[in-house]
Amino acid sequence: MRFLVRDRILGIGDDYWIEDDHGNRVFLVDGKAMRLRDTFELKDTQGRVLIDIHQKMLSLRNTMVIERDGEPLARIKRKRLSLLRNHYRVSLTDGTELDVSGKILDREFAVEYDGELLAVISRRWLHLRDTYGVDVVRDDADPALLIAVAVCVIHLAEQERED
């Protein structure tokens, strides 16, 4: 499953569409402006909220929280010892951990579980600067969760660059 994320560089609210490889709109990332913490909602084409994403208010390291149906699903934060590459850990509430590594700001990274590739995020095969692809490798993977992970790690990496 391949998705195209048409990320808006400028704009209040940071809303943008995610399309499938046929150009059909599949998900909307709805950024909530004017909030105390960074907040996003991943919605389907009918406007139903599939996943809530928000930044944890009080934490030593920047942390994003993903929720589904009001229940925590995952926490994302940068790994402590990751000097050469960007590494993030995704801790799911069921105890599973995903590893995200690569050049996050260049939109070139992978999401893995226990050494097995789940998704590749890449701008490499796209021509538009503000578009990148999310290629979900496994059929049994949750595309909404993997897209939410991509949105979170890119957002966290951009915050770190600004600081």
C-alpha contacts under 8 A as a table, 3 or more apart, distances in Angstrom:
res1	aa1	res2	aa2	distance
1	M	20	D	7.66
1	M	21	D	7.74
1	M	135	D	5.87
1	M	136	V	5.12
1	M	137	V	6.85
1	M	139	D	7.63
2	R	20	D	5.98
2	R	21	D	5.51
2	R	133	G	6.81
2	R	134	V	5.75
2	R	135	D	4.34
2	R	136	V	6.08
3	F	18	I	6.41
3	F	19	E	5.44
3	F	20	D	4.45
3	F	21	D	5.75
3	F	133	G	5.58
3	F	134	V	5.05
3	F	135	D	6.26
4	L	18	I	5.48
4	L	19	E	5.06
4	L	20	D	6.16
4	L	21	D	6.83
4	L	131	T	6.70
4	L	132	Y	5.86
4	L	133	G	4.57
4	L	134	V	6.34
5	V	16	Y	7.58
5	V	17	W	6.43
5	V	18	I	4.52
5	V	19	E	6.58
5	V	131	T	5.51
5	V	132	Y	5.39
5	V	133	G	6.01
5	V	134	V	7.36
6	R	16	Y	6.08
6	R	17	W	5.94
6	R	18	I	6.24
6	R	130	D	6.10
6	R	131	T	4.58
6	R	132	Y	6.89
7	D	15	D	7.96
7	D	16	Y	5.66
7	D	17	W	7.53
7	D	130	D	5.45
7	D	131	T	5.92
7	D	132	Y	7.85
8	R	11	G	6.75
8	R	14	D	6.37
8	R	15	D	7.04
8	R	16	Y	6.11
8	R	130	D	6.67
9	I	14	D	7.89
9	I	130	D	6.83
10	L	14	D	7.30
11	G	14	D	5.66
11	G	15	D	7.79
12	I	15	D	7.93
12	I	33	A	6.37
13	G	30	D	7.06
13	G	31	G	4.60
13	G	32	K	5.14
13	G	33	A	4.50
14	D	29	V	7.78
14	D	30	D	6.71
14	D	31	G	4.74
14	D	32	K	7.43
14	D	33	A	7.71
15	D	28	L	7.10
15	D	29	V	5.44
15	D	30	D	4.59
15	D	31	G	5.24
16	Y	28	L	5.87
16	Y	29	V	5.36
16	Y	30	D	6.84
17	W	25	R	6.48
17	W	26	V	7.52
17	W	27	F	5.95
17	W	28	L	4.56
17	W	29	V	6.23
18	I	25	R	5.92
18	I	26	V	5.83
18	I	27	F	5.05
18	I	28	L	6.06
18	I	29	V	7.55
19	E	22	H	7.54
19	E	23	G	5.41
19	E	24	N	5.16
19	E	25	R	4.27
19	E	26	V	5.21
19	E	27	F	6.91
20	D	23	G	5.50
20	D	24	N	5.49
20	D	25	R	6.55
20	D	26	V	6.35
21	D	24	N	7.47
25	R	28	L	7.86
25	R	45	T	6.86
26	V	44	D	6.12
26	V	45	T	5.93
27	F	42	L	6.44
27	F	43	K	5.46
27	F	44	D	4.74
27	F	45	T	6.05
28	L	41	E	7.85
28	L	42	L	5.68
28	L	43	K	5.04
28	L	44	D	6.28
28	L	45	T	7.00
28	L	47	G	7.99
29	V	40	F	6.51
29	V	41	E	5.73
29	V	42	L	4.72
29	V	43	K	6.47
30	D	40	F	5.43
30	D	41	E	5.02
30	D	42	L	6.31
30	D	43	K	7.30
31	G	38	D	7.95
31	G	39	T	6.07
31	G	40	F	4.37
31	G	41	E	6.52
32	K	35	R	6.75
32	K	38	D	7.28
32	K	39	T	5.45
32	K	40	F	5.82
32	K	41	E	7.88
33	A	38	D	7.92
33	A	39	T	7.86
35	R	38	D	6.63
35	R	39	T	7.37
37	R	54	H	6.92
37	R	55	Q	5.82
37	R	56	K	7.56
37	R	57	M	6.65
38	D	54	H	5.65
38	D	55	Q	5.42
39	T	52	D	7.66
39	T	53	I	5.69
39	T	54	H	4.26
39	T	55	Q	6.53
40	F	52	D	6.15
40	F	53	I	4.96
40	F	54	H	6.20
41	E	49	V	6.30
41	E	50	L	7.46
41	E	51	I	5.84
41	E	52	D	4.66
41	E	53	I	5.93
42	L	49	V	5.91
42	L	50	L	5.62
42	L	51	I	5.06
42	L	52	D	6.40
42	L	53	I	7.78
42	L	144	A	7.67
42	L	148	A	7.25
43	K	46	Q	7.66
43	K	47	G	5.39
43	K	48	R	5.24
43	K	49	V	4.38
43	K	50	L	5.31
43	K	51	I	7.06
44	D	47	G	5.39
44	D	48	R	5.51
44	D	49	V	6.72
44	D	50	L	6.77
45	T	48	R	7.46
49	V	52	D	7.18
50	L	68	R	6.39
50	L	69	D	7.39
50	L	144	A	7.58
51	I	66	I	6.75
51	I	67	E	5.72
51	I	68	R	4.87
51	I	69	D	7.29
51	I	144	A	7.50
51	I	145	L	7.69
51	I	148	A	7.54
52	D	66	I	5.73
52	D	67	E	5.04
52	D	68	R	6.30
52	D	70	G	7.89
53	I	64	M	6.87
53	I	65	V	5.69
53	I	66	I	4.64
53	I	67	E	6.41
53	I	148	A	7.40
53	I	152	C	7.69
54	H	64	M	5.65
54	H	65	V	5.41
54	H	66	I	6.76
55	Q	62	N	7.46
55	Q	63	T	5.87
55	Q	64	M	4.33
55	Q	65	V	6.02
56	K	59	S	6.65
56	K	62	N	7.30
56	K	63	T	5.48
56	K	64	M	5.72
56	K	65	V	6.41
59	S	62	N	6.46
59	S	63	T	6.95
61	R	77	K	7.06
61	R	78	R	7.60
62	N	77	K	6.28
62	N	78	R	7.63
62	N	156	L	6.91
63	T	75	R	6.73
63	T	76	I	5.56
63	T	77	K	4.80
63	T	78	R	7.85
63	T	156	L	7.72
64	M	75	R	5.75
64	M	76	I	5.14
64	M	77	K	6.69
64	M	152	C	6.36
64	M	156	L	7.75
65	V	72	P	7.30
65	V	73	L	7.68
65	V	74	A	5.89
65	V	75	R	4.59
65	V	76	I	6.42
66	I	72	P	6.20
66	I	73	L	5.47
66	I	74	A	5.06
66	I	75	R	6.27
66	I	148	A	7.48
67	E	70	G	5.82
67	E	71	E	5.28
67	E	72	P	4.33
67	E	73	L	4.88
67	E	74	A	6.90
68	R	71	E	5.39
68	R	72	P	6.48
68	R	73	L	6.21
72	P	93	T	6.85
73	L	92	L	5.71
73	L	93	T	5.47
74	A	90	V	6.37
74	A	91	S	5.37
74	A	92	L	4.19
74	A	93	T	5.79
75	R	90	V	5.66
75	R	91	S	5.25
75	R	92	L	6.59
76	I	88	Y	6.74
76	I	89	R	5.71
76	I	90	V	4.55
76	I	91	S	6.47
76	I	149	V	7.68
76	I	152	C	7.29
76	I	153	V	7.41
77	K	88	Y	5.54
77	K	89	R	5.67
77	K	90	V	6.89
77	K	153	V	7.92
77	K	156	L	7.94
78	R	86	N	7.69
78	R	87	H	5.94
78	R	88	Y	4.17
78	R	89	R	6.14
79	K	82	S	6.06
79	K	87	H	5.64
79	K	88	Y	5.16
79	K	89	R	6.00
82	S	85	R	5.94
82	S	86	N	6.23
82	S	87	H	5.80
83	L	86	N	7.48
85	R	101	S	6.86
85	R	102	G	5.89
85	R	103	K	6.58
86	N	100	V	7.95
86	N	101	S	5.50
86	N	102	G	5.57
86	N	103	K	6.07
86	N	104	I	6.29
87	H	99	D	7.17
87	H	100	V	5.59
87	H	101	S	4.43
87	H	102	G	6.90
88	Y	99	D	6.12
88	Y	100	V	5.00
88	Y	101	S	6.41
88	Y	153	V	7.10
89	R	97	E	6.79
89	R	98	L	5.97
89	R	99	D	5.09
89	R	100	V	6.28
90	V	97	E	5.50
90	V	98	L	4.89
90	V	99	D	6.34
90	V	100	V	7.52
90	V	149	V	7.76
91	S	95	G	6.69
91	S	96	T	6.17
91	S	97	E	4.66
91	S	98	L	6.59
92	L	95	G	5.59
92	L	96	T	5.23
92	L	97	E	6.01
92	L	98	L	7.88
93	T	96	T	7.19
97	E	113	Y	6.70
97	E	114	D	7.89
98	L	111	V	6.66
98	L	112	E	5.59
98	L	113	Y	4.82
98	L	114	D	7.32
99	D	111	V	5.73
99	D	112	E	5.16
99	D	113	Y	6.34
99	D	114	D	8.00
100	V	109	F	6.89
100	V	110	A	5.66
100	V	111	V	4.58
100	V	112	E	6.44
101	S	104	I	7.40
101	S	109	F	5.45
101	S	110	A	5.69
101	S	111	V	6.91
102	G	108	E	5.93
102	G	109	F	4.09
102	G	110	A	6.44
103	K	106	D	5.36
103	K	107	R	6.30
103	K	108	E	5.03
103	K	109	F	5.66
104	I	107	R	4.99
104	I	108	E	5.82
104	I	109	F	5.93
104	I	153	V	7.12
104	I	154	I	5.92
104	I	157	A	6.60
105	L	108	E	7.62
105	L	154	I	6.40
105	L	157	A	6.40
105	L	158	E	6.77
106	D	123	R	7.46
107	R	121	I	6.27
107	R	122	S	5.41
107	R	123	R	5.75
107	R	132	Y	6.70
107	R	154	I	7.55
108	E	120	V	7.69
108	E	121	I	5.58
108	E	122	S	4.55
108	E	123	R	6.42
108	E	124	R	7.42
109	F	120	V	6.09
109	F	121	I	5.31
109	F	122	S	6.65
110	A	117	L	7.12
110	A	118	L	7.65
110	A	119	A	5.83
110	A	120	V	4.54
110	A	121	I	6.03
111	V	117	L	6.19
111	V	118	L	5.57
111	V	119	A	5.18
111	V	120	V	6.41
111	V	146	L	7.87
112	E	115	G	5.74
112	E	116	E	5.27
112	E	117	L	4.47
112	E	118	L	5.25
112	E	119	A	7.11
113	Y	116	E	5.18
113	Y	117	L	6.55
113	Y	118	L	6.81
117	L	120	V	7.72
117	L	137	V	6.94
117	L	138	R	7.85
118	L	136	V	6.09
118	L	137	V	5.29
118	L	138	R	5.66
118	L	141	A	6.89
119	A	134	V	6.71
119	A	135	D	5.41
119	A	136	V	4.32
119	A	137	V	5.22
119	A	138	R	7.50
119	A	146	L	7.22
120	V	133	G	7.90
120	V	134	V	5.86
120	V	135	D	5.13
120	V	136	V	6.61
120	V	137	V	7.41
121	I	132	Y	6.99
121	I	133	G	5.52
121	I	134	V	4.52
121	I	135	D	6.23
121	I	150	A	7.46
122	S	125	W	7.07
122	S	132	Y	5.57
122	S	133	G	5.20
122	S	134	V	6.65
123	R	126	L	5.33
123	R	127	H	7.76
123	R	129	R	7.76
123	R	131	T	6.73
123	R	132	Y	4.37
123	R	133	G	6.09
124	R	127	H	7.93
124	R	132	Y	7.92
126	L	129	R	7.90
126	L	131	T	6.95
126	L	132	Y	6.58
126	L	133	G	7.57
127	H	131	T	7.81
128	L	131	T	5.42
129	R	132	Y	7.88
134	V	147	I	7.06
136	V	139	D	7.51
136	V	141	A	7.25
136	V	143	P	6.66
136	V	146	L	7.75
137	V	141	A	7.89
138	R	141	A	5.42
141	A	146	L	7.91
142	D	145	L	5.41
142	D	146	L	6.35
143	P	146	L	5.09
143	P	147	I	6.05
144	A	147	I	5.18
144	A	148	A	6.10
145	L	148	A	5.00
145	L	149	V	6.15
146	L	149	V	4.96
146	L	150	A	6.25
147	I	150	A	5.02
147	I	151	V	6.23
148	A	151	V	5.08
148	A	152	C	6.16
149	V	152	C	5.09
149	V	153	V	6.20
150	A	153	V	5.44
150	A	154	I	6.15
151	V	154	I	5.42
151	V	155	H	6.12
152	C	155	H	5.10
152	C	156	L	6.09
153	V	156	L	5.04
153	V	157	A	6.01
154	I	157	A	5.15
154	I	158	E	6.15
155	H	158	E	5.21
155	H	159	Q	6.28
156	L	159	Q	5.11
156	L	160	E	6.27
157	A	160	E	5.11
157	A	161	R	6.25
158	E	161	R	5.09
158	E	162	E	6.32
159	Q	162	E	5.13
159	Q	163	D	6.30
160	E	163	D	5.15
